[in-house]
Amino acid sequence: MDFIVIDGLDAAGKSSQALELCNFIKDHGRTVQVRLHPSDDNLFGARAKQFLYAKGKSAHFAAALFYMIDVIRSILLYSWRSYDYTIFVRYLMGTAYLPPPLHYIAYRFFLTIVPTSQYMFFLDVSPTVAETRLRKNREKLEMFENIGDLERTRLKALSLTSTGKWIIVNANESAKNVQETLRRSLASTKNGLYGKFVSSQVS
């Protein structure tokens, strides 16, 4: 099984791009599952979401803690299942929401214990674009969904992408362009994921 990571800031379009990519993979005759974090099907994901709407440092740490437990749970329960591909939405970059230098310590720690992939995408959206999208599409904003926190979190996240096999994608562009970029990147990586799809259809 190959797995794909789609990570990034709030309003980068992670979930939408993951589901679009999921449909693309299915259309090419492969099986795929998508895990969104924080997830809705377990206590850890539910608690992470709950704390994202709370205030204060304790809620800040609790949200990050439950989020990472939720991700590890997904790895343990779903990575071994009989699918050709698994797409993880929000994987390691939840650590960027921690204050420095804890964000870096947590990232490095989890980087050593969770599997990595050659298909790890960071959807990079500018804070101003992210805030505009959030105010347009959300009735209620999470604790980090303001211009100040978006700016700080983006800088921390981008610094973390220097460690690991991240492919940075400009998520300020249209959803169609971002999806095309993801597919081209998949085609150009080591095993040529997109090329596998094409060759399987031809054969």
C-alpha beads as a LAMMPS data file, in Angstrom:
LAMMPS data file: protein, C-alpha beads

203 atoms
202 bonds

1 atom types
1 bond types

-500.0 500.0 xlo xhi
-500.0 500.0 ylo yhi
-500.0 500.0 zlo zhi

Masses

1 110.0

Atoms # bond

1 1 1 0.000 0.000 0.000
2 1 1 1.093 3.540 -0.805
3 1 1 -0.105 6.405 1.315
4 1 1 -0.502 10.060 0.469
5 1 1 -0.366 12.964 2.909
6 1 1 -2.210 16.216 2.250
7 1 1 -1.379 18.780 4.913
8 1 1 -1.520 22.545 5.285
9 1 1 -3.141 25.449 7.070
10 1 1 -6.848 25.905 7.638
11 1 1 -8.685 26.858 4.426
12 1 1 -5.923 25.483 2.213
13 1 1 -8.442 23.088 0.672
14 1 1 -6.974 19.877 2.101
15 1 1 -10.186 17.885 2.478
16 1 1 -11.603 18.957 -0.886
17 1 1 -8.372 18.099 -2.691
18 1 1 -8.124 14.744 -0.909
19 1 1 -11.657 13.750 -1.882
20 1 1 -11.089 14.868 -5.477
21 1 1 -7.886 12.834 -5.611
22 1 1 -9.728 9.885 -4.076
23 1 1 -12.286 9.983 -6.892
24 1 1 -9.472 10.227 -9.449
25 1 1 -7.800 7.113 -8.052
26 1 1 -11.099 5.199 -7.984
27 1 1 -11.792 6.188 -11.589
28 1 1 -8.527 4.462 -12.480
29 1 1 -9.624 1.182 -10.946
30 1 1 -7.710 1.368 -7.672
31 1 1 -9.030 1.142 -4.128
32 1 1 -8.475 4.078 -1.769
33 1 1 -9.512 5.252 1.687
34 1 1 -9.364 8.762 3.135
35 1 1 -8.708 9.644 6.774
36 1 1 -9.538 13.211 7.776
37 1 1 -8.111 14.658 11.006
38 1 1 -9.456 15.540 13.441
39 1 1 -11.800 12.658 12.620
40 1 1 -15.420 12.237 13.659
41 1 1 -15.439 8.525 14.448
42 1 1 -13.531 8.427 17.738
43 1 1 -13.198 10.234 21.058
44 1 1 -9.745 11.681 20.335
45 1 1 -10.816 13.387 17.129
46 1 1 -14.006 14.660 18.732
47 1 1 -12.099 16.087 21.697
48 1 1 -9.548 17.735 19.394
49 1 1 -12.374 19.485 17.540
50 1 1 -13.978 20.516 20.812
51 1 1 -10.797 22.165 22.090
52 1 1 -10.251 23.975 18.783
53 1 1 -13.247 26.144 19.630
54 1 1 -12.114 26.796 23.208
55 1 1 -9.751 29.505 24.447
56 1 1 -6.605 29.559 26.542
57 1 1 -3.263 27.791 26.607
58 1 1 -4.648 24.611 28.141
59 1 1 -7.132 24.248 25.274
60 1 1 -4.297 25.015 22.871
61 1 1 -2.194 22.103 24.129
62 1 1 -5.175 19.777 24.522
63 1 1 -6.242 20.319 20.912
64 1 1 -2.751 19.497 19.635
65 1 1 -2.430 16.449 21.909
66 1 1 -5.759 14.893 20.966
67 1 1 -5.088 15.673 17.315
68 1 1 -1.804 13.732 17.312
69 1 1 -3.369 10.807 19.176
70 1 1 -6.105 10.795 16.542
71 1 1 -3.492 10.643 13.762
72 1 1 -1.569 7.823 15.445
73 1 1 -4.842 5.928 15.910
74 1 1 -5.523 6.219 12.181
75 1 1 -2.051 4.910 11.369
76 1 1 -2.477 1.907 13.677
77 1 1 -6.005 1.027 12.584
78 1 1 -6.122 1.933 8.906
79 1 1 -2.652 1.864 7.331
80 1 1 -2.568 -1.943 7.161
81 1 1 -6.002 -2.396 5.559
82 1 1 -6.294 -3.864 2.089
83 1 1 -6.484 -0.692 0.007
84 1 1 -4.130 0.292 -2.771
85 1 1 -3.841 3.818 -1.358
86 1 1 -4.633 5.640 1.849
87 1 1 -4.875 9.433 1.929
88 1 1 -4.192 11.101 5.280
89 1 1 -5.510 14.645 5.605
90 1 1 -3.601 16.549 8.299
91 1 1 -0.741 14.390 9.408
92 1 1 2.356 15.977 10.940
93 1 1 1.702 19.683 10.543
94 1 1 -0.720 19.842 13.437
95 1 1 2.437 20.270 15.503
96 1 1 2.904 23.719 13.905
97 1 1 0.042 24.981 16.047
98 1 1 2.130 24.477 19.184
99 1 1 4.179 27.423 20.508
100 1 1 7.919 27.455 19.712
101 1 1 10.100 25.594 20.345
102 1 1 7.587 22.866 21.243
103 1 1 6.300 22.793 17.661
104 1 1 9.736 21.723 16.415
105 1 1 10.341 19.225 19.245
106 1 1 6.927 17.619 18.721
107 1 1 7.392 17.505 14.951
108 1 1 10.800 15.855 15.203
109 1 1 9.476 13.364 17.755
110 1 1 6.492 12.303 15.668
111 1 1 8.635 12.254 12.524
112 1 1 10.663 9.459 14.110
113 1 1 7.669 7.308 15.098
114 1 1 5.199 7.649 12.227
115 1 1 5.749 6.414 8.671
116 1 1 6.581 8.938 5.978
117 1 1 5.800 8.871 2.288
118 1 1 7.228 10.178 -0.965
119 1 1 3.769 11.639 -1.561
120 1 1 3.651 14.267 1.213
121 1 1 2.019 17.514 0.106
122 1 1 1.897 20.780 2.007
123 1 1 -0.791 23.060 0.589
124 1 1 0.604 26.526 1.191
125 1 1 -2.024 29.262 1.364
126 1 1 -1.329 32.871 2.306
127 1 1 -2.872 34.034 5.604
128 1 1 -4.954 36.718 3.868
129 1 1 -6.421 34.238 1.377
130 1 1 -7.034 31.729 4.174
131 1 1 -8.822 34.291 6.325
132 1 1 -11.019 35.399 3.411
133 1 1 -12.033 31.804 2.705
134 1 1 -12.710 31.097 6.364
135 1 1 -14.939 34.113 6.857
136 1 1 -16.824 33.237 3.693
137 1 1 -17.348 29.546 4.424
138 1 1 -17.417 29.151 8.224
139 1 1 -20.184 30.169 10.589
140 1 1 -17.865 29.789 13.565
141 1 1 -14.071 30.169 13.594
142 1 1 -11.613 27.996 15.506
143 1 1 -9.077 29.459 17.937
144 1 1 -6.295 29.614 15.327
145 1 1 -8.404 30.983 12.498
146 1 1 -7.434 34.636 12.697
147 1 1 -4.880 36.540 10.665
148 1 1 -2.264 36.700 13.423
149 1 1 -2.306 32.990 14.227
150 1 1 -2.490 32.067 10.557
151 1 1 0.655 34.093 9.847
152 1 1 2.572 32.618 12.770
153 1 1 1.459 29.048 12.078
154 1 1 2.325 29.304 8.384
155 1 1 5.886 30.416 9.152
156 1 1 6.352 27.561 11.621
157 1 1 4.880 25.013 9.222
158 1 1 7.056 26.134 6.325
159 1 1 10.145 25.864 8.521
160 1 1 9.143 22.281 9.354
161 1 1 8.803 21.309 5.684
162 1 1 12.588 21.608 5.384
163 1 1 12.778 18.355 7.352
164 1 1 11.108 15.517 5.526
165 1 1 10.023 14.824 1.977
166 1 1 7.460 17.581 1.596
167 1 1 6.205 18.828 -1.756
168 1 1 4.971 22.420 -1.372
169 1 1 1.935 23.315 -3.492
170 1 1 0.630 26.849 -4.015
171 1 1 -2.905 26.614 -2.634
172 1 1 -3.733 30.245 -3.442
173 1 1 -4.585 29.055 -6.939
174 1 1 -7.944 27.645 -8.028
175 1 1 -8.981 24.226 -6.756
176 1 1 -8.674 22.864 -10.296
177 1 1 -5.091 24.093 -10.649
178 1 1 -4.130 22.701 -7.244
179 1 1 -5.561 19.294 -8.171
180 1 1 -3.652 19.301 -11.456
181 1 1 -0.472 20.166 -9.572
182 1 1 -1.017 17.256 -7.177
183 1 1 -1.474 14.839 -10.049
184 1 1 1.601 16.111 -11.901
185 1 1 3.653 15.820 -8.720
186 1 1 2.462 12.266 -8.201
187 1 1 3.529 11.483 -11.758
188 1 1 7.028 12.867 -11.257
189 1 1 7.863 11.226 -7.926
190 1 1 10.003 8.123 -7.619
191 1 1 7.423 5.482 -8.506
192 1 1 5.348 7.642 -10.827
193 1 1 1.953 7.139 -9.186
194 1 1 0.013 8.856 -11.959
195 1 1 1.984 6.870 -14.526
196 1 1 0.838 3.677 -12.793
197 1 1 -2.778 4.741 -13.226
198 1 1 -2.303 5.547 -16.897
199 1 1 -0.428 2.339 -17.667
200 1 1 -3.033 0.272 -15.825
201 1 1 -5.784 1.817 -17.944
202 1 1 -3.877 1.219 -21.184
203 1 1 -3.159 -2.379 -20.327

Bonds

1 1 1 2
2 1 2 3
3 1 3 4
4 1 4 5
5 1 5 6
6 1 6 7
7 1 7 8
8 1 8 9
9 1 9 10
10 1 10 11
11 1 11 12
12 1 12 13
13 1 13 14
14 1 14 15
15 1 15 16
16 1 16 17
17 1 17 18
18 1 18 19
19 1 19 20
20 1 20 21
21 1 21 22
22 1 22 23
23 1 23 24
24 1 24 25
25 1 25 26
26 1 26 27
27 1 27 28
28 1 28 29
29 1 29 30
30 1 30 31
31 1 31 32
32 1 32 33
33 1 33 34
34 1 34 35
35 1 35 36
36 1 36 37
37 1 37 38
38 1 38 39
39 1 39 40
40 1 40 41
41 1 41 42
42 1 42 43
43 1 43 44
44 1 44 45
45 1 45 46
46 1 46 47
47 1 47 48
48 1 48 49
49 1 49 50
50 1 50 51
51 1 51 52
52 1 52 53
53 1 53 54
54 1 54 55
55 1 55 56
56 1 56 57
57 1 57 58
58 1 58 59
59 1 59 60
60 1 60 61
61 1 61 62
62 1 62 63
63 1 63 64
64 1 64 65
65 1 65 66
66 1 66 67
67 1 67 68
68 1 68 69
69 1 69 70
70 1 70 71
71 1 71 72
72 1 72 73
73 1 73 74
74 1 74 75
75 1 75 76
76 1 76 77
77 1 77 78
78 1 78 79
79 1 79 80
80 1 80 81
81 1 81 82
82 1 82 83
83 1 83 84
84 1 84 85
85 1 85 86
86 1 86 87
87 1 87 88
88 1 88 89
89 1 89 90
90 1 90 91
91 1 91 92
92 1 92 93
93 1 93 94
94 1 94 95
95 1 95 96
96 1 96 97
97 1 97 98
98 1 98 99
99 1 99 100
100 1 100 101
101 1 101 102
102 1 102 103
103 1 103 104
104 1 104 105
105 1 105 106
106 1 106 107
107 1 107 108
108 1 108 109
109 1 109 110
110 1 110 111
111 1 111 112
112 1 112 113
113 1 113 114
114 1 114 115
115 1 115 116
116 1 116 117
117 1 117 118
118 1 118 119
119 1 119 120
120 1 120 121
121 1 121 122
122 1 122 123
123 1 123 124
124 1 124 125
125 1 125 126
126 1 126 127
127 1 127 128
128 1 128 129
129 1 129 130
130 1 130 131
131 1 131 132
132 1 132 133
133 1 133 134
134 1 134 135
135 1 135 136
136 1 136 137
137 1 137 138
138 1 138 139
139 1 139 140
140 1 140 141
141 1 141 142
142 1 142 143
143 1 143 144
144 1 144 145
145 1 145 146
146 1 146 147
147 1 147 148
148 1 148 149
149 1 149 150
150 1 150 151
151 1 151 152
152 1 152 153
153 1 153 154
154 1 154 155
155 1 155 156
156 1 156 157
157 1 157 158
158 1 158 159
159 1 159 160
160 1 160 161
161 1 161 162
162 1 162 163
163 1 163 164
164 1 164 165
165 1 165 166
166 1 166 167
167 1 167 168
168 1 168 169
169 1 169 170
170 1 170 171
171 1 171 172
172 1 172 173
173 1 173 174
174 1 174 175
175 1 175 176
176 1 176 177
177 1 177 178
178 1 178 179
179 1 179 180
180 1 180 181
181 1 181 182
182 1 182 183
183 1 183 184
184 1 184 185
185 1 185 186
186 1 186 187
187 1 187 188
188 1 188 189
189 1 189 190
190 1 190 191
191 1 191 192
192 1 192 193
193 1 193 194
194 1 194 195
195 1 195 196
196 1 196 197
197 1 197 198
198 1 198 199
199 1 199 200
200 1 200 201
201 1 201 202
202 1 202 203
